């Protein structure tokens, strides 16, 4: 098992993120509690990655150059509307 942040980030982007964002344009969660439950997955992942658990979630996202879940959903909705 690897502890390399770059490999784990690639695995997260390949296997986990698509599951979280699948069909989000159609079933887009609008309740804050639903969004928080889904956002808990990347929050948990980034907290254990590279020993940065002491940082805030927003800072961890910027360190790893990731977008929050809700930003990804809004981006997908935007592209869907434009098409």
C-alpha positions in Angstrom: 0.0 0.0 0.0 1.4 3.4 -1.0 1.5 6.5 1.1 2.5 8.8 -1.8 0.1 11.8 -1.9 0.4 12.1 -5.7 -0.6 8.5 -6.3 -3.5 8.7 -3.8 -4.7 11.9 -5.4 -4.8 10.3 -8.8 -6.6 7.3 -7.4 -9.1 9.6 -5.7 -9.7 11.5 -8.9 -10.1 8.3 -10.9 -12.2 6.1 -8.6 -13.9 8.2 -5.9 -14.7 11.6 -7.4 -16.6 10.3 -10.4 -18.9 8.3 -8.1 -19.6 11.4 -6.0 -20.4 13.5 -9.0 -22.2 10.9 -11.1 -25.5 12.4 -12.5 -25.2 15.3 -10.1 -26.8 17.6 -12.7 -30.0 15.5 -12.5 -30.2 14.8 -8.7 -28.3 17.8 -7.5 -28.6 17.9 -3.8 -29.9 21.2 -2.5 -30.3 20.5 1.2 -27.3 21.6 3.3 -27.2 18.3 5.2 -27.1 16.3 1.9 -24.2 18.4 0.6 -22.4 18.1 3.9 -22.7 14.3 3.8 -21.2 14.1 0.3 -18.6 16.7 1.1 -17.5 14.6 4.1 -15.8 12.1 1.8 -13.2 14.5 0.3 -12.9 16.2 3.7 -12.0 12.8 5.3 -9.7 11.9 2.4 -7.7 15.2 2.5 -7.5 15.2 6.3 -5.5 11.9 6.2 -3.4 12.8 3.3 0.1 14.1 4.0 -0.5 14.8 7.7 -2.4 18.0 7.0 -5.3 17.3 9.3 -4.5 20.4 11.4 -5.3 22.7 8.3 -8.8 23.8 7.4 -10.6 22.0 4.6 -10.3 25.0 2.3 -6.6 25.2 2.8 -6.2 21.5 2.2 -8.1 21.8 -1.1 -5.9 24.6 -2.2 -2.7 22.7 -1.2 -3.8 19.6 -3.3 -5.3 21.8 -6.1 -8.7 20.2 -5.7 -12.2 21.7 -6.1 -14.9 21.3 -3.5 -17.8 19.0 -4.3 -20.3 21.8 -4.7 -18.0 23.7 -7.1 -17.7 20.6 -9.3 -21.5 20.2 -9.3 -22.0 23.8 -10.3 -19.4 23.5 -13.0 -21.1 20.4 -14.5 -24.5 22.1 -14.3 -23.0 25.1 -16.1 -21.6 23.0 -18.9 -24.9 21.1 -19.2 -26.8 24.3 -19.6 -24.4 25.7 -22.2 -24.7 22.5 -24.4 
